[in-house]
Amino acid sequence: MPNAIDAPFSASYISSFSNIKYCIAGASIIIIFFKVYLKIACFQYLLEIVVSSFFYCLFHIILN
């Protein structure tokens, strides 16, 4: 029964692919916000949040 064997792999592939799409979409939205609010005082704080969440997302994709 190849379907029973292939199903978990394809589900895992699809979920990691959608995670990558969400990472890219989130990064694009964040870059737009940075362009708009570049001169706000909390820019560095926001940048730290973005970088840490991006690496969390990246490692989550790599480890799964």
Phi and psi in radians as a Rosetta constraint file:
Dihedral C 1 N 2 CA 2 C 2 CIRCULARHARMONIC -1.138 0.35
Dihedral N 2 CA 2 C 2 N 3 CIRCULARHARMONIC -0.518 0.35
Dihedral C 2 N 3 CA 3 C 3 CIRCULARHARMONIC -1.102 0.35
Dihedral N 3 CA 3 C 3 N 4 CIRCULARHARMONIC -0.696 0.35
Dihedral C 3 N 4 CA 4 C 4 CIRCULARHARMONIC -1.162 0.35
Dihedral N 4 CA 4 C 4 N 5 CIRCULARHARMONIC -0.545 0.35
Dihedral C 4 N 5 CA 5 C 5 CIRCULARHARMONIC -1.401 0.35
Dihedral N 5 CA 5 C 5 N 6 CIRCULARHARMONIC -0.710 0.35
Dihedral C 5 N 6 CA 6 C 6 CIRCULARHARMONIC -1.325 0.35
Dihedral N 6 CA 6 C 6 N 7 CIRCULARHARMONIC -0.458 0.35
Dihedral C 6 N 7 CA 7 C 7 CIRCULARHARMONIC -0.998 0.35
Dihedral N 7 CA 7 C 7 N 8 CIRCULARHARMONIC -0.851 0.35
Dihedral C 7 N 8 CA 8 C 8 CIRCULARHARMONIC -1.091 0.35
Dihedral N 8 CA 8 C 8 N 9 CIRCULARHARMONIC -0.651 0.35
Dihedral C 8 N 9 CA 9 C 9 CIRCULARHARMONIC -1.175 0.35
Dihedral N 9 CA 9 C 9 N 10 CIRCULARHARMONIC -0.759 0.35
Dihedral C 9 N 10 CA 10 C 10 CIRCULARHARMONIC -1.192 0.35
Dihedral N 10 CA 10 C 10 N 11 CIRCULARHARMONIC -0.648 0.35
Dihedral C 10 N 11 CA 11 C 11 CIRCULARHARMONIC -1.116 0.35
Dihedral N 11 CA 11 C 11 N 12 CIRCULARHARMONIC -0.729 0.35
Dihedral C 11 N 12 CA 12 C 12 CIRCULARHARMONIC -1.160 0.35
Dihedral N 12 CA 12 C 12 N 13 CIRCULARHARMONIC -0.691 0.35
Dihedral C 12 N 13 CA 13 C 13 CIRCULARHARMONIC -1.109 0.35
Dihedral N 13 CA 13 C 13 N 14 CIRCULARHARMONIC -0.782 0.35
Dihedral C 13 N 14 CA 14 C 14 CIRCULARHARMONIC -1.117 0.35
Dihedral N 14 CA 14 C 14 N 15 CIRCULARHARMONIC -0.731 0.35
Dihedral C 14 N 15 CA 15 C 15 CIRCULARHARMONIC -1.176 0.35
Dihedral N 15 CA 15 C 15 N 16 CIRCULARHARMONIC -0.679 0.35
Dihedral C 15 N 16 CA 16 C 16 CIRCULARHARMONIC -1.210 0.35
Dihedral N 16 CA 16 C 16 N 17 CIRCULARHARMONIC -0.603 0.35
Dihedral C 16 N 17 CA 17 C 17 CIRCULARHARMONIC -1.130 0.35
Dihedral N 17 CA 17 C 17 N 18 CIRCULARHARMONIC -0.747 0.35
Dihedral C 17 N 18 CA 18 C 18 CIRCULARHARMONIC -1.205 0.35
Dihedral N 18 CA 18 C 18 N 19 CIRCULARHARMONIC -0.562 0.35
Dihedral C 18 N 19 CA 19 C 19 CIRCULARHARMONIC -1.070 0.35
Dihedral N 19 CA 19 C 19 N 20 CIRCULARHARMONIC -0.735 0.35
Dihedral C 19 N 20 CA 20 C 20 CIRCULARHARMONIC -1.098 0.35
Dihedral N 20 CA 20 C 20 N 21 CIRCULARHARMONIC -0.737 0.35
Dihedral C 20 N 21 CA 21 C 21 CIRCULARHARMONIC -1.064 0.35
Dihedral N 21 CA 21 C 21 N 22 CIRCULARHARMONIC -0.738 0.35
Dihedral C 21 N 22 CA 22 C 22 CIRCULARHARMONIC -1.163 0.35
Dihedral N 22 CA 22 C 22 N 23 CIRCULARHARMONIC -0.656 0.35
Dihedral C 22 N 23 CA 23 C 23 CIRCULARHARMONIC -1.059 0.35
Dihedral N 23 CA 23 C 23 N 24 CIRCULARHARMONIC -0.819 0.35
Dihedral C 23 N 24 CA 24 C 24 CIRCULARHARMONIC -1.144 0.35
Dihedral N 24 CA 24 C 24 N 25 CIRCULARHARMONIC -0.741 0.35
Dihedral C 24 N 25 CA 25 C 25 CIRCULARHARMONIC -1.111 0.35
Dihedral N 25 CA 25 C 25 N 26 CIRCULARHARMONIC -0.759 0.35
Dihedral C 25 N 26 CA 26 C 26 CIRCULARHARMONIC -1.099 0.35
Dihedral N 26 CA 26 C 26 N 27 CIRCULARHARMONIC -0.735 0.35
Dihedral C 26 N 27 CA 27 C 27 CIRCULARHARMONIC -1.122 0.35
Dihedral N 27 CA 27 C 27 N 28 CIRCULARHARMONIC -0.689 0.35
Dihedral C 27 N 28 CA 28 C 28 CIRCULARHARMONIC -1.126 0.35
Dihedral N 28 CA 28 C 28 N 29 CIRCULARHARMONIC -0.771 0.35
Dihedral C 28 N 29 CA 29 C 29 CIRCULARHARMONIC -1.085 0.35
Dihedral N 29 CA 29 C 29 N 30 CIRCULARHARMONIC -0.734 0.35
Dihedral C 29 N 30 CA 30 C 30 CIRCULARHARMONIC -1.154 0.35
Dihedral N 30 CA 30 C 30 N 31 CIRCULARHARMONIC -0.688 0.35
Dihedral C 30 N 31 CA 31 C 31 CIRCULARHARMONIC -1.097 0.35
Dihedral N 31 CA 31 C 31 N 32 CIRCULARHARMONIC -0.695 0.35
Dihedral C 31 N 32 CA 32 C 32 CIRCULARHARMONIC -1.093 0.35
Dihedral N 32 CA 32 C 32 N 33 CIRCULARHARMONIC -0.765 0.35
Dihedral C 32 N 33 CA 33 C 33 CIRCULARHARMONIC -1.075 0.35
Dihedral N 33 CA 33 C 33 N 34 CIRCULARHARMONIC -0.694 0.35
Dihedral C 33 N 34 CA 34 C 34 CIRCULARHARMONIC -1.094 0.35
Dihedral N 34 CA 34 C 34 N 35 CIRCULARHARMONIC -0.695 0.35
Dihedral C 34 N 35 CA 35 C 35 CIRCULARHARMONIC -1.116 0.35
Dihedral N 35 CA 35 C 35 N 36 CIRCULARHARMONIC -0.620 0.35
Dihedral C 35 N 36 CA 36 C 36 CIRCULARHARMONIC -1.370 0.35
Dihedral N 36 CA 36 C 36 N 37 CIRCULARHARMONIC -0.785 0.35
Dihedral C 36 N 37 CA 37 C 37 CIRCULARHARMONIC -1.873 0.35
Dihedral N 37 CA 37 C 37 N 38 CIRCULARHARMONIC 0.617 0.35
Dihedral C 37 N 38 CA 38 C 38 CIRCULARHARMONIC -1.072 0.35
Dihedral N 38 CA 38 C 38 N 39 CIRCULARHARMONIC -0.544 0.35
Dihedral C 38 N 39 CA 39 C 39 CIRCULARHARMONIC -1.677 0.35
Dihedral N 39 CA 39 C 39 N 40 CIRCULARHARMONIC 0.177 0.35
Dihedral C 39 N 40 CA 40 C 40 CIRCULARHARMONIC -1.287 0.35
Dihedral N 40 CA 40 C 40 N 41 CIRCULARHARMONIC 2.573 0.35
Dihedral C 40 N 41 CA 41 C 41 CIRCULARHARMONIC -1.153 0.35
Dihedral N 41 CA 41 C 41 N 42 CIRCULARHARMONIC -0.482 0.35
Dihedral C 41 N 42 CA 42 C 42 CIRCULARHARMONIC -1.551 0.35
Dihedral N 42 CA 42 C 42 N 43 CIRCULARHARMONIC 0.342 0.35
Dihedral C 42 N 43 CA 43 C 43 CIRCULARHARMONIC -1.008 0.35
Dihedral N 43 CA 43 C 43 N 44 CIRCULARHARMONIC -0.765 0.35
Dihedral C 43 N 44 CA 44 C 44 CIRCULARHARMONIC -1.161 0.35
Dihedral N 44 CA 44 C 44 N 45 CIRCULARHARMONIC -0.656 0.35
Dihedral C 44 N 45 CA 45 C 45 CIRCULARHARMONIC -1.092 0.35
Dihedral N 45 CA 45 C 45 N 46 CIRCULARHARMONIC -0.783 0.35
Dihedral C 45 N 46 CA 46 C 46 CIRCULARHARMONIC -1.089 0.35
Dihedral N 46 CA 46 C 46 N 47 CIRCULARHARMONIC -0.708 0.35
Dihedral C 46 N 47 CA 47 C 47 CIRCULARHARMONIC -1.084 0.35
Dihedral N 47 CA 47 C 47 N 48 CIRCULARHARMONIC -0.712 0.35
Dihedral C 47 N 48 CA 48 C 48 CIRCULARHARMONIC -1.105 0.35
Dihedral N 48 CA 48 C 48 N 49 CIRCULARHARMONIC -0.722 0.35
Dihedral C 48 N 49 CA 49 C 49 CIRCULARHARMONIC -1.083 0.35
Dihedral N 49 CA 49 C 49 N 50 CIRCULARHARMONIC -0.774 0.35
Dihedral C 49 N 50 CA 50 C 50 CIRCULARHARMONIC -1.125 0.35
Dihedral N 50 CA 50 C 50 N 51 CIRCULARHARMONIC -0.819 0.35
Dihedral C 50 N 51 CA 51 C 51 CIRCULARHARMONIC -1.119 0.35
Dihedral N 51 CA 51 C 51 N 52 CIRCULARHARMONIC -0.764 0.35
Dihedral C 51 N 52 CA 52 C 52 CIRCULARHARMONIC -1.164 0.35
Dihedral N 52 CA 52 C 52 N 53 CIRCULARHARMONIC -0.702 0.35
Dihedral C 52 N 53 CA 53 C 53 CIRCULARHARMONIC -1.209 0.35
Dihedral N 53 CA 53 C 53 N 54 CIRCULARHARMONIC -0.599 0.35
Dihedral C 53 N 54 CA 54 C 54 CIRCULARHARMONIC -1.125 0.35
Dihedral N 54 CA 54 C 54 N 55 CIRCULARHARMONIC -0.786 0.35
Dihedral C 54 N 55 CA 55 C 55 CIRCULARHARMONIC -1.183 0.35
Dihedral N 55 CA 55 C 55 N 56 CIRCULARHARMONIC -0.612 0.35
Dihedral C 55 N 56 CA 56 C 56 CIRCULARHARMONIC -1.048 0.35
Dihedral N 56 CA 56 C 56 N 57 CIRCULARHARMONIC -0.790 0.35
Dihedral C 56 N 57 CA 57 C 57 CIRCULARHARMONIC -1.110 0.35
Dihedral N 57 CA 57 C 57 N 58 CIRCULARHARMONIC -0.760 0.35
Dihedral C 57 N 58 CA 58 C 58 CIRCULARHARMONIC -1.085 0.35
Dihedral N 58 CA 58 C 58 N 59 CIRCULARHARMONIC -0.842 0.35
Dihedral C 58 N 59 CA 59 C 59 CIRCULARHARMONIC -1.156 0.35
Dihedral N 59 CA 59 C 59 N 60 CIRCULARHARMONIC -0.591 0.35
Dihedral C 59 N 60 CA 60 C 60 CIRCULARHARMONIC -1.076 0.35
Dihedral N 60 CA 60 C 60 N 61 CIRCULARHARMONIC -0.715 0.35
Dihedral C 60 N 61 CA 61 C 61 CIRCULARHARMONIC -1.202 0.35
Dihedral N 61 CA 61 C 61 N 62 CIRCULARHARMONIC -0.746 0.35
Dihedral C 61 N 62 CA 62 C 62 CIRCULARHARMONIC -1.149 0.35
Dihedral N 62 CA 62 C 62 N 63 CIRCULARHARMONIC -0.727 0.35
Dihedral C 62 N 63 CA 63 C 63 CIRCULARHARMONIC -1.308 0.35
Dihedral N 63 CA 63 C 63 N 64 CIRCULARHARMONIC -0.390 0.35
